[in-house]
Amino acid sequence: MNPITVIKEKVADLPKSQRKVADYIMNNQMEVAFLTLDQLAHLIGTSTTTVMRFTFNLGYSGYSEFQKNLQELLRNQSAPQTRLEINIKEINNSELWERFAETQIQNIKYTLGSISEDTLNEFIEMIIQSKRVFCTCVRSGLPVAQYLTQGINRLIGNCELIIADYSDWADKSVDLNSEDLLIAVSYPRYANRIVDYVRIANNSNCKIISITDSYSSPLIKYSDLVIRTSPESFAFHNSPVTAMIIVDYIISAIAIKYPERTKERLDKINSILLSMNYHHEK
């Protein structure tokens, strides 16, 4: 849930004491994201019970859940330097490596819990059944799209990387059709050019797979399949780690599930590399 949207929707129905809590939070979002329950109640001049009842009335299990949602909202919607400022408040420099590892482990657990094997199998089938595959991205999504493009090309040879920041996609989108597949990678703050590309591809009956962070992503309404991965980092950026795990699985699964289609191509590529003396020999 977007906590600010929920407050706006429900504030009129709250008791006067809780509307006071709502007003303070709306005007001090960054501060509230890191205040304890006691600290917030003291600053507002109310009781901790009133604050707790406020969060219950919004539909949260308590203050902790509300605050976590507020932190995530600020990270996702803020400029990179603001995200960094938010995270610096939470982290002691002596525990950077531990906190980094914890963040990525939580990202992976979230992804495992939100994506079924059936969904991944559908991802694979959509790639296999498509005549052409296009991977599009900007900025933090680039390593994911690059890696997936390289993997599909090694195995099948029908994939092209389109960086949506460049305008070439407008020319390439003219002949998109129902036999094509567009895989879009996008995280907050979502780039308008990716949204435009996906919308136009959808209008051409091109199949769409979106690798994104949530069902509130603007790509969702144009997508045939959604792969939700957590991009949370403890610095300023969207982390590609869990998305990379997903696409690495997709590449591996295609090779294992369709050896009759991929082995011949892999053998030919390896033969060419050997003829070029491409690899260093010990």
PASEMAR-74774 format. One record per residue: x, y, z of N, C-alpha, C in turn. Coordinates in nm, 3 decimals, padded with zeros to 5 digits. Last residue first. Layout:
R        nx        ny        nz       cax       cay       caz        cx        cy        cz
R         X         Y         Z         X         Y         Z         X         Y         Z
...
This chain:
R        nx        ny        nz       cax       cay       caz        cx        cy        cz
R    04.616   -02.207   -02.065    04.715   -02.204   -01.957    04.845   -02.268   -02.003
R    04.489   -02.009   -02.327    04.528   -02.143   -02.281    04.634   -02.132   -02.173
R    04.218   -01.797   -02.382    04.357   -01.809   -02.335    04.381   -01.950   -02.283
R    04.012   -01.820   -02.670    04.033   -01.834   -02.527    04.179   -01.854   -02.492
R    04.025   -01.802   -02.951    03.967   -01.692   -02.874    04.006   -01.698   -02.725
R    04.106   -01.911   -03.191    04.196   -01.918   -03.077    04.158   -01.809   -02.974
R    03.921   -01.927   -03.385    03.981   -01.794   -03.368    04.088   -01.794   -03.258
R    03.831   -02.181   -03.352    03.905   -02.152   -03.475    03.975   -02.017   -03.469
R    03.688   -02.149   -03.113    03.810   -02.230   -03.114    03.895   -02.200   -03.237
R    03.474   -01.994   -03.205    03.565   -01.938   -03.105    03.697   -02.016   -03.100
R    03.353   -02.180   -03.377    03.406   -02.054   -03.431    03.507   -01.994   -03.334
R    03.275   -02.375   -03.193    03.368   -02.410   -03.300    03.434   -02.286   -03.360
R    03.090   -02.237   -03.040    03.214   -02.283   -02.977    03.319   -02.317   -03.082
R    02.890   -02.202   -03.232    02.957   -02.085   -03.173    03.089   -02.125   -03.112
R    02.820   -02.470   -03.276    02.873   -02.390   -03.386    02.948   -02.267   -03.334
R    02.723   -02.544   -03.022    02.839   -02.615   -03.079    02.903   -02.533   -03.191
R    02.501   -02.375   -03.000    02.612   -02.361   -02.906    02.739   -02.428   -02.960
R    02.341   -02.483   -03.207    02.389   -02.345   -03.215    02.509   -02.323   -03.123
R    02.294   -02.741   -03.107    02.361   -02.724   -03.236    02.419   -02.582   -03.249
R    02.157   -02.689   -02.864    02.289   -02.752   -02.864    02.363   -02.728   -02.996
R    01.896   -02.583   -02.894    02.007   -02.495   -02.855    02.146   -02.557   -02.872
R    01.712   -02.775   -02.964    01.709   -02.647   -03.035    01.835   -02.565   -03.009
R    01.757   -02.985   -02.798    01.757   -03.013   -02.943    01.757   -02.883   -03.024
R    01.726   -02.878   -02.543    01.862   -02.907   -02.593    01.867   -02.931   -02.743
R    01.532   -02.731   -02.377    01.526   -02.738   -02.524    01.665   -02.768   -02.583
R    01.586   -02.734   -02.105    01.456   -02.783   -02.150    01.449   -02.803   -02.302
R    01.846   -02.626   -02.089    01.819   -02.760   -02.036    01.689   -02.818   -02.092
R    01.826   -02.371   -02.204    01.928   -02.466   -02.252    01.897   -02.609   -02.210
R    01.621   -02.263   -02.046    01.602   -02.280   -02.192    01.700   -02.383   -02.246
R    01.746   -02.256   -01.796    01.632   -02.345   -01.817    01.603   -02.367   -01.965
R    01.944   -02.059   -01.832    01.982   -02.197   -01.799    01.869   -02.294   -01.831
R    01.782   -01.832   -01.879    01.882   -01.876   -01.978    01.918   -02.022   -01.956
R    01.638   -01.824   -01.638    01.568   -01.837   -01.767    01.662   -01.889   -01.874
R    01.842   -01.782   -01.448    01.762   -01.905   -01.445    01.695   -01.928   -01.580
R    01.917   -01.529   -01.528    02.016   -01.637   -01.535    01.946   -01.772   -01.532
R    01.688   -01.389   -01.468    01.722   -01.406   -01.610    01.830   -01.512   -01.627
R    01.694   -01.412   -01.180    01.580   -01.461   -01.260    01.622   -01.486   -01.404
R    01.934   -01.287   -01.118    01.914   -01.427   -01.081    01.802   -01.488   -01.164
R    01.880   -01.029   -01.207    01.987   -01.106   -01.273    01.973   -01.255   -01.241
R    01.690   -00.955   -01.020    01.649   -00.968   -01.160    01.753   -01.048   -01.239
R    01.852   -00.940   -00.792    01.749   -01.044   -00.801    01.698   -01.063   -00.944
R    02.033   -00.722   -00.874    02.079   -00.855   -00.835    01.970   -00.961   -00.850
R    02.012   -00.456   -00.939    01.969   -00.553   -01.040    01.989   -00.698   -00.997
R    01.889   -00.196   -00.728    01.980   -00.309   -00.742    01.928   -00.409   -00.845
R    01.878    00.142   -00.778    01.799    00.020   -00.788    01.894   -00.096   -00.813
R    02.074    00.346   -00.545    02.037    00.293   -00.676    01.936    00.180   -00.665
R    02.191    00.431   -00.313    02.108    00.527   -00.386    02.039    00.468   -00.507
R    02.187    00.180   -00.075    02.257    00.303   -00.116    02.157    00.392   -00.191
R    02.080   -00.059   -00.033    02.098    00.023    00.086    02.180    00.147    00.054
R    01.807   -00.143   -00.255    01.948   -00.139   -00.218    01.962   -00.056   -00.092
R    01.550   -00.323   -00.418    01.593   -00.243   -00.303    01.743   -00.255   -00.281
R    01.412   -00.441   -00.622    01.535   -00.371   -00.658    01.597   -00.296   -00.540
R    01.251   -00.750   -00.637    01.280   -00.636   -00.551    01.412   -00.571   -00.590
R    01.044   -00.836   -00.914    01.166   -00.856   -00.837    01.194   -00.731   -00.755
R    00.790   -00.984   -01.092    00.820   -00.886   -00.986    00.947   -00.925   -00.913
R    00.698   -01.007   -01.408    00.797   -01.069   -01.319    00.836   -00.965   -01.215
R    00.405   -01.054   -01.589    00.479   -00.964   -01.500    00.571   -01.046   -01.410
R    00.274   -01.072   -01.915    00.334   -01.144   -01.803    00.417   -01.046   -01.721
R    00.162   -00.886   -02.077    00.102   -01.019   -02.078    00.153   -01.103   -01.960
R    00.113   -00.538   -02.005    00.194   -00.660   -01.999    00.110   -00.787   -02.004
R    00.004   -00.292   -01.972    00.036   -00.330   -02.110    00.096   -00.471   -02.117
R   -00.024   -00.249   -01.704   -00.147   -00.254   -01.785   -00.122   -00.294   -01.929
R    00.246   -00.237   -01.605    00.158   -00.351   -01.578    00.042   -00.361   -01.676
R    00.402   -00.017   -01.628    00.412   -00.117   -01.735    00.304   -00.224   -01.725
R    00.385    00.139   -01.402    00.306    00.180   -01.519    00.313    00.082   -01.635
R    00.351   -00.052   -01.100    00.436   -00.008   -01.210    00.350    00.032   -01.330
R    00.207   -00.173   -00.909    00.177   -00.031   -00.932    00.264    00.028   -01.043
R    00.304   -00.420   -00.871    00.186   -00.409   -00.957    00.138   -00.266   -00.972
R    00.667   -00.386   -00.885    00.538   -00.402   -00.818    00.425   -00.388   -00.919
R    00.910   -00.385   -01.034    00.912   -00.402   -00.888    00.778   -00.430   -00.825
R    00.977   -00.585   -01.332    00.960   -00.460   -01.260    00.943   -00.488   -01.111
R    00.970   -00.692   -01.640    01.046   -00.721   -01.519    01.051   -00.590   -01.441
R    00.714   -00.785   -01.854    00.773   -00.675   -01.776    00.845   -00.731   -01.654
R    00.656   -00.889   -02.177    00.694   -00.934   -02.044    00.760   -00.818   -01.973
R    00.422   -00.884   -02.437    00.502   -00.803   -02.345    00.529   -00.880   -02.215
R    00.370   -00.930   -02.788    00.361   -00.982   -02.652    00.459   -00.904   -02.563
R    00.217   -00.698   -03.006    00.340   -00.763   -02.963    00.320   -00.812   -02.819
R    00.008   -00.550   -03.095   -00.019   -00.690   -03.059    00.107   -00.770   -03.028
R    00.056   -00.286   -03.111    00.087   -00.364   -03.231    00.068   -00.513   -03.208
R    00.008   -00.196   -02.858   -00.089   -00.158   -02.961   -00.067   -00.234   -03.091
R    00.245   -00.288   -02.740    00.117   -00.350   -02.705    00.010   -00.319   -02.808
R    00.423   -00.104   -02.847    00.438   -00.246   -02.880    00.308   -00.321   -02.851
R    00.331    00.127   -02.722    00.324    00.117   -02.868    00.336   -00.028   -02.913
R    00.387    00.062   -02.452    00.250    00.095   -02.495    00.234    00.077   -02.646
R    00.664    00.028   -02.457    00.579   -00.085   -02.422    00.435   -00.060   -02.469
R    00.742    00.292   -02.523    00.779    00.180   -02.609    00.687    00.061   -02.585
R    00.642    00.438   -02.303    00.596    00.467   -02.439    00.622    00.349   -02.533
R    00.793    00.323   -02.095    00.646    00.314   -02.092    00.589    00.338   -02.232
R    01.046    00.403   -02.176    01.013    00.260   -02.170    00.862    00.242   -02.172
R    01.020    00.680   -02.154    01.048    00.621   -02.286    01.022    00.471   -02.288
R    00.980    00.736   -01.885    00.869    00.755   -01.978    00.894    00.684   -02.111
R    01.103    00.521   -01.635    01.135    00.609   -01.748    01.018    00.615   -01.845
R    01.031    00.529   -01.288    01.011    00.467   -01.418    01.033    00.568   -01.532
R    01.273    00.545   -01.046    01.163    00.619   -01.103    01.149    00.580   -01.249
R    01.153    00.205   -01.033    01.137    00.348   -01.000    01.271    00.421   -01.005
R    01.243    00.002   -01.325    01.222    00.022   -01.182    01.202    00.171   -01.154
R    01.224   -00.228   -01.592    01.208   -00.090   -01.545    01.174   -00.088   -01.396
R    01.257   -00.400   -01.884    01.308   -00.396   -01.746    01.301   -00.252   -01.698
R    01.067   -00.589   -02.112    01.102   -00.456   -02.061    01.145   -00.466   -01.915
R    01.062   -00.768   -02.396    01.089   -00.784   -02.253    01.142   -00.653   -02.200
R    00.847   -00.844   -02.653    00.925   -00.736   -02.594    00.939   -00.762   -02.445
R    00.814   -01.058   -02.926    00.810   -01.047   -02.780    00.900   -00.932   -02.737
R    00.611   -01.132   -03.220    00.727   -01.075   -03.150    00.704   -01.069   -02.999
R    00.385   -01.199   -03.345    00.485   -01.304   -03.336    00.609   -01.260   -03.257
R    00.229   -00.972   -03.366    00.192   -01.070   -03.264    00.292   -01.185   -03.251
R    00.476   -00.715   -03.439    00.351   -00.786   -03.459    00.333   -00.894   -03.353
R    00.650   -00.422   -03.553    00.622   -00.519   -03.448    00.487   -00.586   -03.473
R    00.723   -00.226   -03.735    00.682   -00.356   -03.787    00.666   -00.463   -03.680
R    00.785    00.000   -03.574    00.686    00.011   -03.683    00.635   -00.126   -03.727
R    00.989   -00.011   -03.396    00.857   -00.051   -03.348    00.752   -00.056   -03.458
R    01.216    00.094   -03.507    01.205   -00.052   -03.501    01.065   -00.098   -03.460
R    01.178    00.367   -03.474    01.185    00.310   -03.609    01.161    00.160   -03.608
R    01.180    00.380   -03.195    01.063    00.429   -03.267    01.060    00.373   -03.409
R    01.431    00.297   -03.119    01.320    00.204   -03.100    01.195    00.249   -03.174
R    01.604    00.510   -03.150    01.598    00.409   -03.256    01.478    00.317   -03.242
R    01.641    00.693   -02.949    01.516    00.703   -03.025    01.503    00.596   -03.133
R    01.753    00.585   -02.625    01.780    00.627   -02.762    01.650    00.618   -02.843
R    01.650    00.482   -02.396    01.692    00.622   -02.392    01.722    00.676   -02.532
R    01.613    00.212   -02.437    01.500    00.301   -02.463    01.535    00.449   -02.455
R    01.802    00.001   -02.613    01.813    00.092   -02.499    01.713    00.205   -02.521
R    01.747   -00.315   -02.706    01.703   -00.180   -02.740    01.712   -00.094   -02.615
R    01.894   -00.606   -02.826    01.889   -00.513   -02.714    01.851   -00.374   -02.765
R    01.738   -00.888   -02.969    01.806   -00.760   -02.990    01.787   -00.671   -02.867
R    01.743   -01.234   -03.064    01.717   -01.129   -02.966    01.799   -01.003   -02.995
R    01.784   -01.484   -03.180    01.679   -01.397   -03.235    01.648   -01.278   -03.145
R    01.943   -01.699   -03.095    01.992   -01.609   -03.199    01.890   -01.512   -03.254
R    01.951   -01.912   -02.906    01.851   -01.911   -03.013    01.889   -01.818   -03.128
R    02.178   -01.897   -02.734    02.098   -02.019   -02.743    02.011   -02.025   -02.868
R    02.293   -01.648   -02.760    02.380   -01.765   -02.759    02.300   -01.892   -02.786
R    02.062   -01.489   -02.736    02.133   -01.498   -02.864    02.228   -01.616   -02.871
R    01.999   -01.524   -02.469    01.904   -01.570   -02.571    01.973   -01.584   -02.706
R    02.231   -01.406   -02.352    02.197   -01.546   -02.329    02.103   -01.601   -02.435
R    02.222   -01.138   -02.441    02.336   -01.222   -02.475    02.301   -01.370   -02.461
R    01.977   -01.061   -02.321    01.995   -01.056   -02.466    02.109   -01.147   -02.510
R    02.039   -01.088   -02.049    01.935   -01.171   -02.108    01.947   -01.174   -02.260
R    02.240   -00.893   -02.026    02.270   -01.033   -01.995    02.167   -01.127   -02.058
R    02.100   -00.659   -02.094    02.220   -00.701   -02.168    02.246   -00.850   -02.150
R    01.901   -00.648   -01.897    01.864   -00.663   -02.037    01.981   -00.709   -02.122
R    02.067   -00.619   -01.667    01.970   -00.728   -01.677    01.936   -00.754   -01.824
R    02.214   -00.385   -01.710    02.285   -00.513   -01.698    02.191   -00.633   -01.712
R    01.990   -00.188   -01.731    02.077   -00.223   -01.843    02.150   -00.357   -01.825
R    01.840   -00.089   -01.528    01.795   -00.214   -01.588    01.888   -00.266   -01.695
R    01.953    00.154   -01.465    01.977    00.042   -01.373    01.929   -00.091   -01.429
R    01.926    00.268   -01.790    02.003    00.287   -01.668    02.017    00.161   -01.582
R    01.655    00.102   -01.945    01.738    00.221   -01.929    01.816    00.204   -01.800
R    01.543   -00.140   -02.189    01.579   -00.097   -02.055    01.632    00.046   -02.062
R    01.439   -00.437   -02.367    01.454   -00.292   -02.354    01.473   -00.253   -02.209
R    01.477   -00.690   -02.600    01.492   -00.656   -02.459    01.517   -00.505   -02.450
R    01.289   -00.875   -02.827    01.356   -00.748   -02.801    01.362   -00.726   -02.650
R    01.274   -01.147   -03.045    01.268   -01.102   -02.906    01.348   -00.972   -02.895
R    01.078   -01.307   -03.299    01.183   -01.212   -03.261    01.162   -01.172   -03.115
R    00.903   -01.523   -03.272    00.991   -01.514   -03.389    01.108   -01.422   -03.361
R    00.840   -01.714   -02.978    00.844   -01.585   -03.049    00.942   -01.588   -03.165
R    00.852   -01.943   -02.829    00.750   -01.936   -02.933    00.754   -01.808   -03.016
R    01.052   -01.895   -02.640    01.068   -02.004   -02.737    00.973   -01.989   -02.855
R    00.939   -01.689   -02.485    01.064   -01.668   -02.560    01.076   -01.770   -02.672
R    00.718   -01.818   -02.379    00.697   -01.698   -02.461    00.822   -01.666   -02.542
R    00.839   -02.020   -02.229    00.760   -02.055   -02.347    00.737   -01.935   -02.438
R    00.959   -01.868   -02.021    01.042   -01.947   -02.114    00.965   -01.976   -02.242
R    00.730   -01.763   -01.896    00.836   -01.674   -01.946    00.917   -01.747   -02.053
R    00.613   -02.002   -01.812    00.544   -01.920   -01.912    00.641   -01.821   -01.976
R    00.798   -02.075   -01.619    00.780   -02.161   -01.737    00.708   -02.086   -01.850
R    00.754   -01.871   -01.437    00.884   -01.879   -01.505    00.876   -01.968   -01.628
R    00.496   -01.942   -01.356    00.520   -01.811   -01.417    00.651   -01.812   -01.495
R    00.545   -02.191   -01.240    00.456   -02.182   -01.358    00.478   -02.050   -01.432
R    00.692   -02.121   -01.020    00.760   -02.191   -01.129    00.677   -02.189   -01.256
R    00.609   -01.784   -00.912    00.592   -01.930   -00.914    00.671   -01.992   -01.029
R    00.714   -01.522   -00.716    00.718   -01.576   -00.852    00.709   -01.728   -00.846
R    00.722   -01.446   -00.452    00.626   -01.378   -00.539    00.622   -01.433   -00.681
R    00.919   -01.573   -00.309    00.783   -01.581   -00.261    00.679   -01.525   -00.355
R    01.149   -01.506   -00.446    01.109   -01.647   -00.440    00.963   -01.662   -00.399
R    01.151   -01.231   -00.388    01.132   -01.277   -00.526    01.087   -01.422   -00.529
R    01.200   -01.232   -00.114    01.078   -01.168   -00.166    01.048   -01.221   -00.306
R    01.451   -01.354   -00.111    01.337   -01.420   -00.045    01.206   -01.363   -00.097
R    01.599   -01.156   -00.244    01.586   -01.289   -00.304    01.467   -01.363   -00.243
R    01.582   -00.946   -00.060    01.534   -00.929   -00.198    01.507   -01.064   -00.264
R    01.711   -01.060    00.159    01.568   -01.028    00.169    01.507   -01.008    00.031
R    01.967   -01.073    00.050    01.900   -01.197    00.091    01.750   -01.174    00.102
R    02.020   -00.801    00.016    02.009   -00.887   -00.101    01.942   -01.020   -00.069
R    02.026   -00.716    00.285    01.932   -00.656    00.190    01.912   -00.747    00.070
R    02.238   -00.868    00.392    02.101   -00.885    00.444    01.997   -00.831    00.345
R    02.454   -00.758    00.247    02.417   -00.899    00.230    02.274   -00.925    00.278
R    02.448   -00.494    00.348    02.434   -00.521    00.205    02.386   -00.663    00.183
R    02.495   -00.538    00.620    02.367   -00.483    00.579    02.342   -00.504    00.429
R    02.759   -00.639    00.605    02.652   -00.720    00.663    02.515   -00.670    00.618
R    02.895   -00.420    00.494    02.892   -00.549    00.422    02.778   -00.636    00.473
R    02.849   -00.215    00.693    02.807   -00.201    00.553    02.793   -00.335    00.484
R    02.902   -00.169    00.960    02.823   -00.286    00.925    02.776   -00.284    00.779
R    03.033    00.062    01.003    03.102   -00.060    01.045    03.026   -00.186    01.005
R    02.858    00.267    00.938    02.963    00.229    00.842    03.033    00.099    00.877
R    02.519    00.205    01.000    02.648    00.236    01.058    02.757    00.186    00.964
R    02.217    00.321    00.860    02.331    00.229    00.852    02.455    00.286    00.920
R    02.008    00.500    00.843    01.981    00.368    00.900    02.107    00.284    00.922
R    02.092    00.725    00.716    02.038    00.741    00.851    02.023    00.607    00.922
R    02.149    00.630    00.464    02.261    00.664    00.552    02.213    00.676    00.696
R    01.897    00.612    00.349    01.965    00.491    00.391    02.081    00.517    00.484
R    01.833    00.882    00.298    01.745    00.800    00.379    01.821    00.680    00.435
R    02.042    00.955    00.126    02.027    01.023    00.255    01.941    00.941    00.350
R    01.983    00.794   -00.091    02.107    00.773   -00.017    02.099    00.837    00.121
R    01.744    00.911   -00.171    01.745    00.771   -00.128    01.870    00.743   -00.044
R    01.845    01.158   -00.248    01.755    01.151   -00.133    01.746    01.009   -00.081
R    01.997    01.095   -00.469    02.066    01.153   -00.354    01.978    01.150   -00.230
R    01.795    00.990   -00.649    01.899    00.906   -00.591    01.966    00.965   -00.468
R    01.464    01.113   -00.557    01.585    01.118   -00.640    01.694    01.038   -00.571
R    01.191    00.897   -00.454    01.287    01.006   -00.436    01.400    01.000   -00.537
R    01.031    00.678   -00.475    00.988    00.801   -00.542    01.092    00.911   -00.536
R    01.153    00.471   -00.333    01.112    00.450   -00.472    01.083    00.580   -00.545
R    01.199    00.578   -00.076    01.311    00.526   -00.157    01.274    00.521   -00.304
R    00.939    00.636    00.003    01.035    00.744   -00.012    01.154    00.700   -00.096
R    00.828    00.376    00.011    00.772    00.479   -00.077    00.873    00.589   -00.103
R    00.982    00.258    00.211    00.988    00.206    00.074    00.935    00.307   -00.026
R    00.899    00.413    00.432    01.039    00.411    00.391    01.054    00.364    00.247
R    00.627    00.340    00.441    00.665    00.479    00.417    00.809    00.489    00.370
R    00.645    00.070    00.504    00.585    00.110    00.377    00.622    00.253    00.341
R    00.757    00.095    00.759    00.832    00.026    00.654    00.778    00.063    00.517
R    00.547    00.223    00.893    00.673    00.293    00.875    00.758    00.229    00.765
R    00.346    00.022    00.890    00.323    00.152    00.827    00.455    00.222    00.797
R    00.476   -00.175    01.042    00.441   -00.201    00.902    00.417   -00.071    00.826
R    00.500   -00.037    01.287    00.619   -00.088    01.217    00.591   -00.112    01.070
R    00.239    00.017    01.372    00.326    00.127    01.333    00.445    00.079    01.251
R    00.023   -00.240    01.231    00.080   -00.160    01.338    00.173   -00.054    01.283
R   -00.100   -00.348    01.016   -00.097   -00.430    01.138   -00.041   -00.353    01.256
R   -00.312   -00.112    00.842   -00.183   -00.173    00.874   -00.191   -00.254    01.001
R   -00.537    00.036    00.788   -00.531   -00.100    00.737   -00.399   -00.171    00.761
R   -00.582    00.272    00.907   -00.535    00.278    00.769   -00.526    00.139    00.705
R   -00.643    00.194    01.161   -00.752    00.246    01.078   -00.712    00.262    00.932
R   -00.387    00.130    01.254   -00.487    00.024    01.237   -00.598    00.070    01.144
R   -00.274    00.387    01.268   -00.221    00.290    01.169   -00.318    00.174    01.148
R   -00.438    00.492    01.475   -00.430    00.558    01.345   -00.381    00.459    01.239
R   -00.368    00.332    01.687   -00.504    00.323    01.634   -00.513    00.387    01.496
R   -00.103    00.424    01.720   -00.128    00.285    01.683   -00.268    00.269    01.623
R   -00.153    00.687    01.800   -00.077    00.661    01.677   -00.102    00.519    01.629
R   -00.290    00.641    02.039   -00.357    00.714    01.930   -00.286    00.687    01.797
R   -00.088    00.515    02.189   -00.212    00.442    02.157   -00.286    00.508    02.040
R    00.092    00.714    02.234    00.131    00.607    02.142    00.009    00.526    02.101
R   -00.073    01.037    02.236   -00.030    00.912    02.298    00.012    00.811    02.192
R    00.065    01.361    02.141   -00.044    01.267    02.159    00.010    01.139    02.222
R    00.242    01.540    02.025    00.170    01.578    02.147    00.050    01.490    02.171
R    00.410    01.495    01.820    00.274    01.536    01.784    00.199    01.588    01.906
R    00.638    01.417    01.960    00.645    01.534    01.873    00.505    01.586    01.836
R    00.542    01.185    02.092    00.588    01.300    02.169    00.588    01.427    02.084
R    00.488    01.013    01.877    00.380    01.054    01.966    00.417    01.180    02.045
R    00.751    00.984    01.777    00.646    01.044    01.695    00.532    01.096    01.783
R    00.880    00.854    01.990    00.928    00.984    01.943    00.820    01.057    01.864
R    00.737    00.613    02.008    00.738    00.707    02.120    00.778    00.847    02.076
R    00.799    00.496    01.760    00.661    00.526    01.795    00.654    00.630    01.907
R    01.087    00.658    01.614    01.022    00.551    01.687    00.878    00.593    01.716
R    01.143    00.780    01.282    01.112    00.806    01.422    01.055    00.680    01.487
R    01.177    00.758    01.011    01.284    00.707    01.097    01.263    00.738    01.246
R    00.964    00.868    00.879    01.012    00.738    00.831    01.117    00.678    00.923
R    00.935    01.123    00.978    00.854    01.016    01.037    00.905    00.878    00.997
R    01.106    01.268    00.803    01.136    01.256    00.946    01.064    01.137    01.007
R    00.973    01.248    00.557    01.110    01.201    00.571    01.146    01.178    00.718
R    00.718    01.369    00.616    00.731    01.229    00.574    00.871    01.173    00.596
R    00.574    01.584    00.730    00.709    01.548    00.777    00.742    01.404    00.741
R    00.315    01.625    00.649    00.407    01.739    00.641    00.550    01.706    00.679
R    00.194    01.380    00.698    00.191    01.435    00.563    00.293    01.547    00.544
R    00.226    01.362    00.977    00.297    01.269    00.888    00.304    01.325    00.746
R    00.056    01.565    01.067    00.199    01.571    01.099    00.278    01.481    01.001
R   -00.194    01.478    00.973   -00.138    01.607    00.928    00.012    01.612    00.951
R   -00.225    01.238    01.117   -00.217    01.236    00.971   -00.153    01.364    00.918
R   -00.248    01.334    01.377   -00.136    01.245    01.342   -00.115    01.246    01.191
R   -00.486    01.470    01.346   -00.368    01.545    01.387   -00.241    01.464    01.355
R   -00.657    01.264    01.299   -00.631    01.356    01.188   -00.509    01.442    01.218
R   -00.671    01.157    01.554   -00.592    01.085    01.453   -00.567    01.169    01.329
R   -00.833    01.340    01.682   -00.700    01.314    01.737   -00.610    01.244    01.636
R   -01.072    01.323    01.527   -00.992    01.446    01.528   -00.850    01.421    01.577
R   -01.100    01.006    01.351   -01.129    01.096    01.463   -01.032    01.215    01.462
R   -01.136    00.981    00.990   -01.063    00.958    01.114   -01.112    01.051    01.224
R   -01.244    01.040    00.748   -01.322    00.950    00.834   -01.255    00.925    00.970
R   -01.057    01.189    00.615   -01.185    01.253    00.648   -01.267    01.171    00.745
R   -00.848    01.011    00.561   -00.833    01.112    00.665   -00.965    01.173    00.708
R   -00.849    00.825    00.357   -00.921    00.792    00.480   -00.922    00.903    00.585
R   -00.702    00.916    00.139   -00.832    00.856    00.115   -00.915    00.845    00.243
R   -00.465    01.004    00.254   -00.549    01.100    00.183   -00.691    01.047    00.165
R   -00.365    00.758    00.351   -00.398    00.867    00.443   -00.493    00.966    00.377
R   -00.320    00.625    00.107   -00.418    00.571    00.202   -00.461    00.679    00.301
R   -00.116    00.781   -00.001   -00.244    00.771   -00.070   -00.353    00.722    00.024
R    00.081    00.725    00.188    00.034    00.862    00.171   -00.100    00.865    00.100
R    00.128    00.447    00.164    00.073    00.502    00.288    00.019    00.644    00.275
R    00.043    00.227   -00.071    00.107    00.357   -00.065    00.050    00.430    00.056
R    00.084   -00.120    00.000    00.000    00.000    00.000    00.087    00.124    00.000
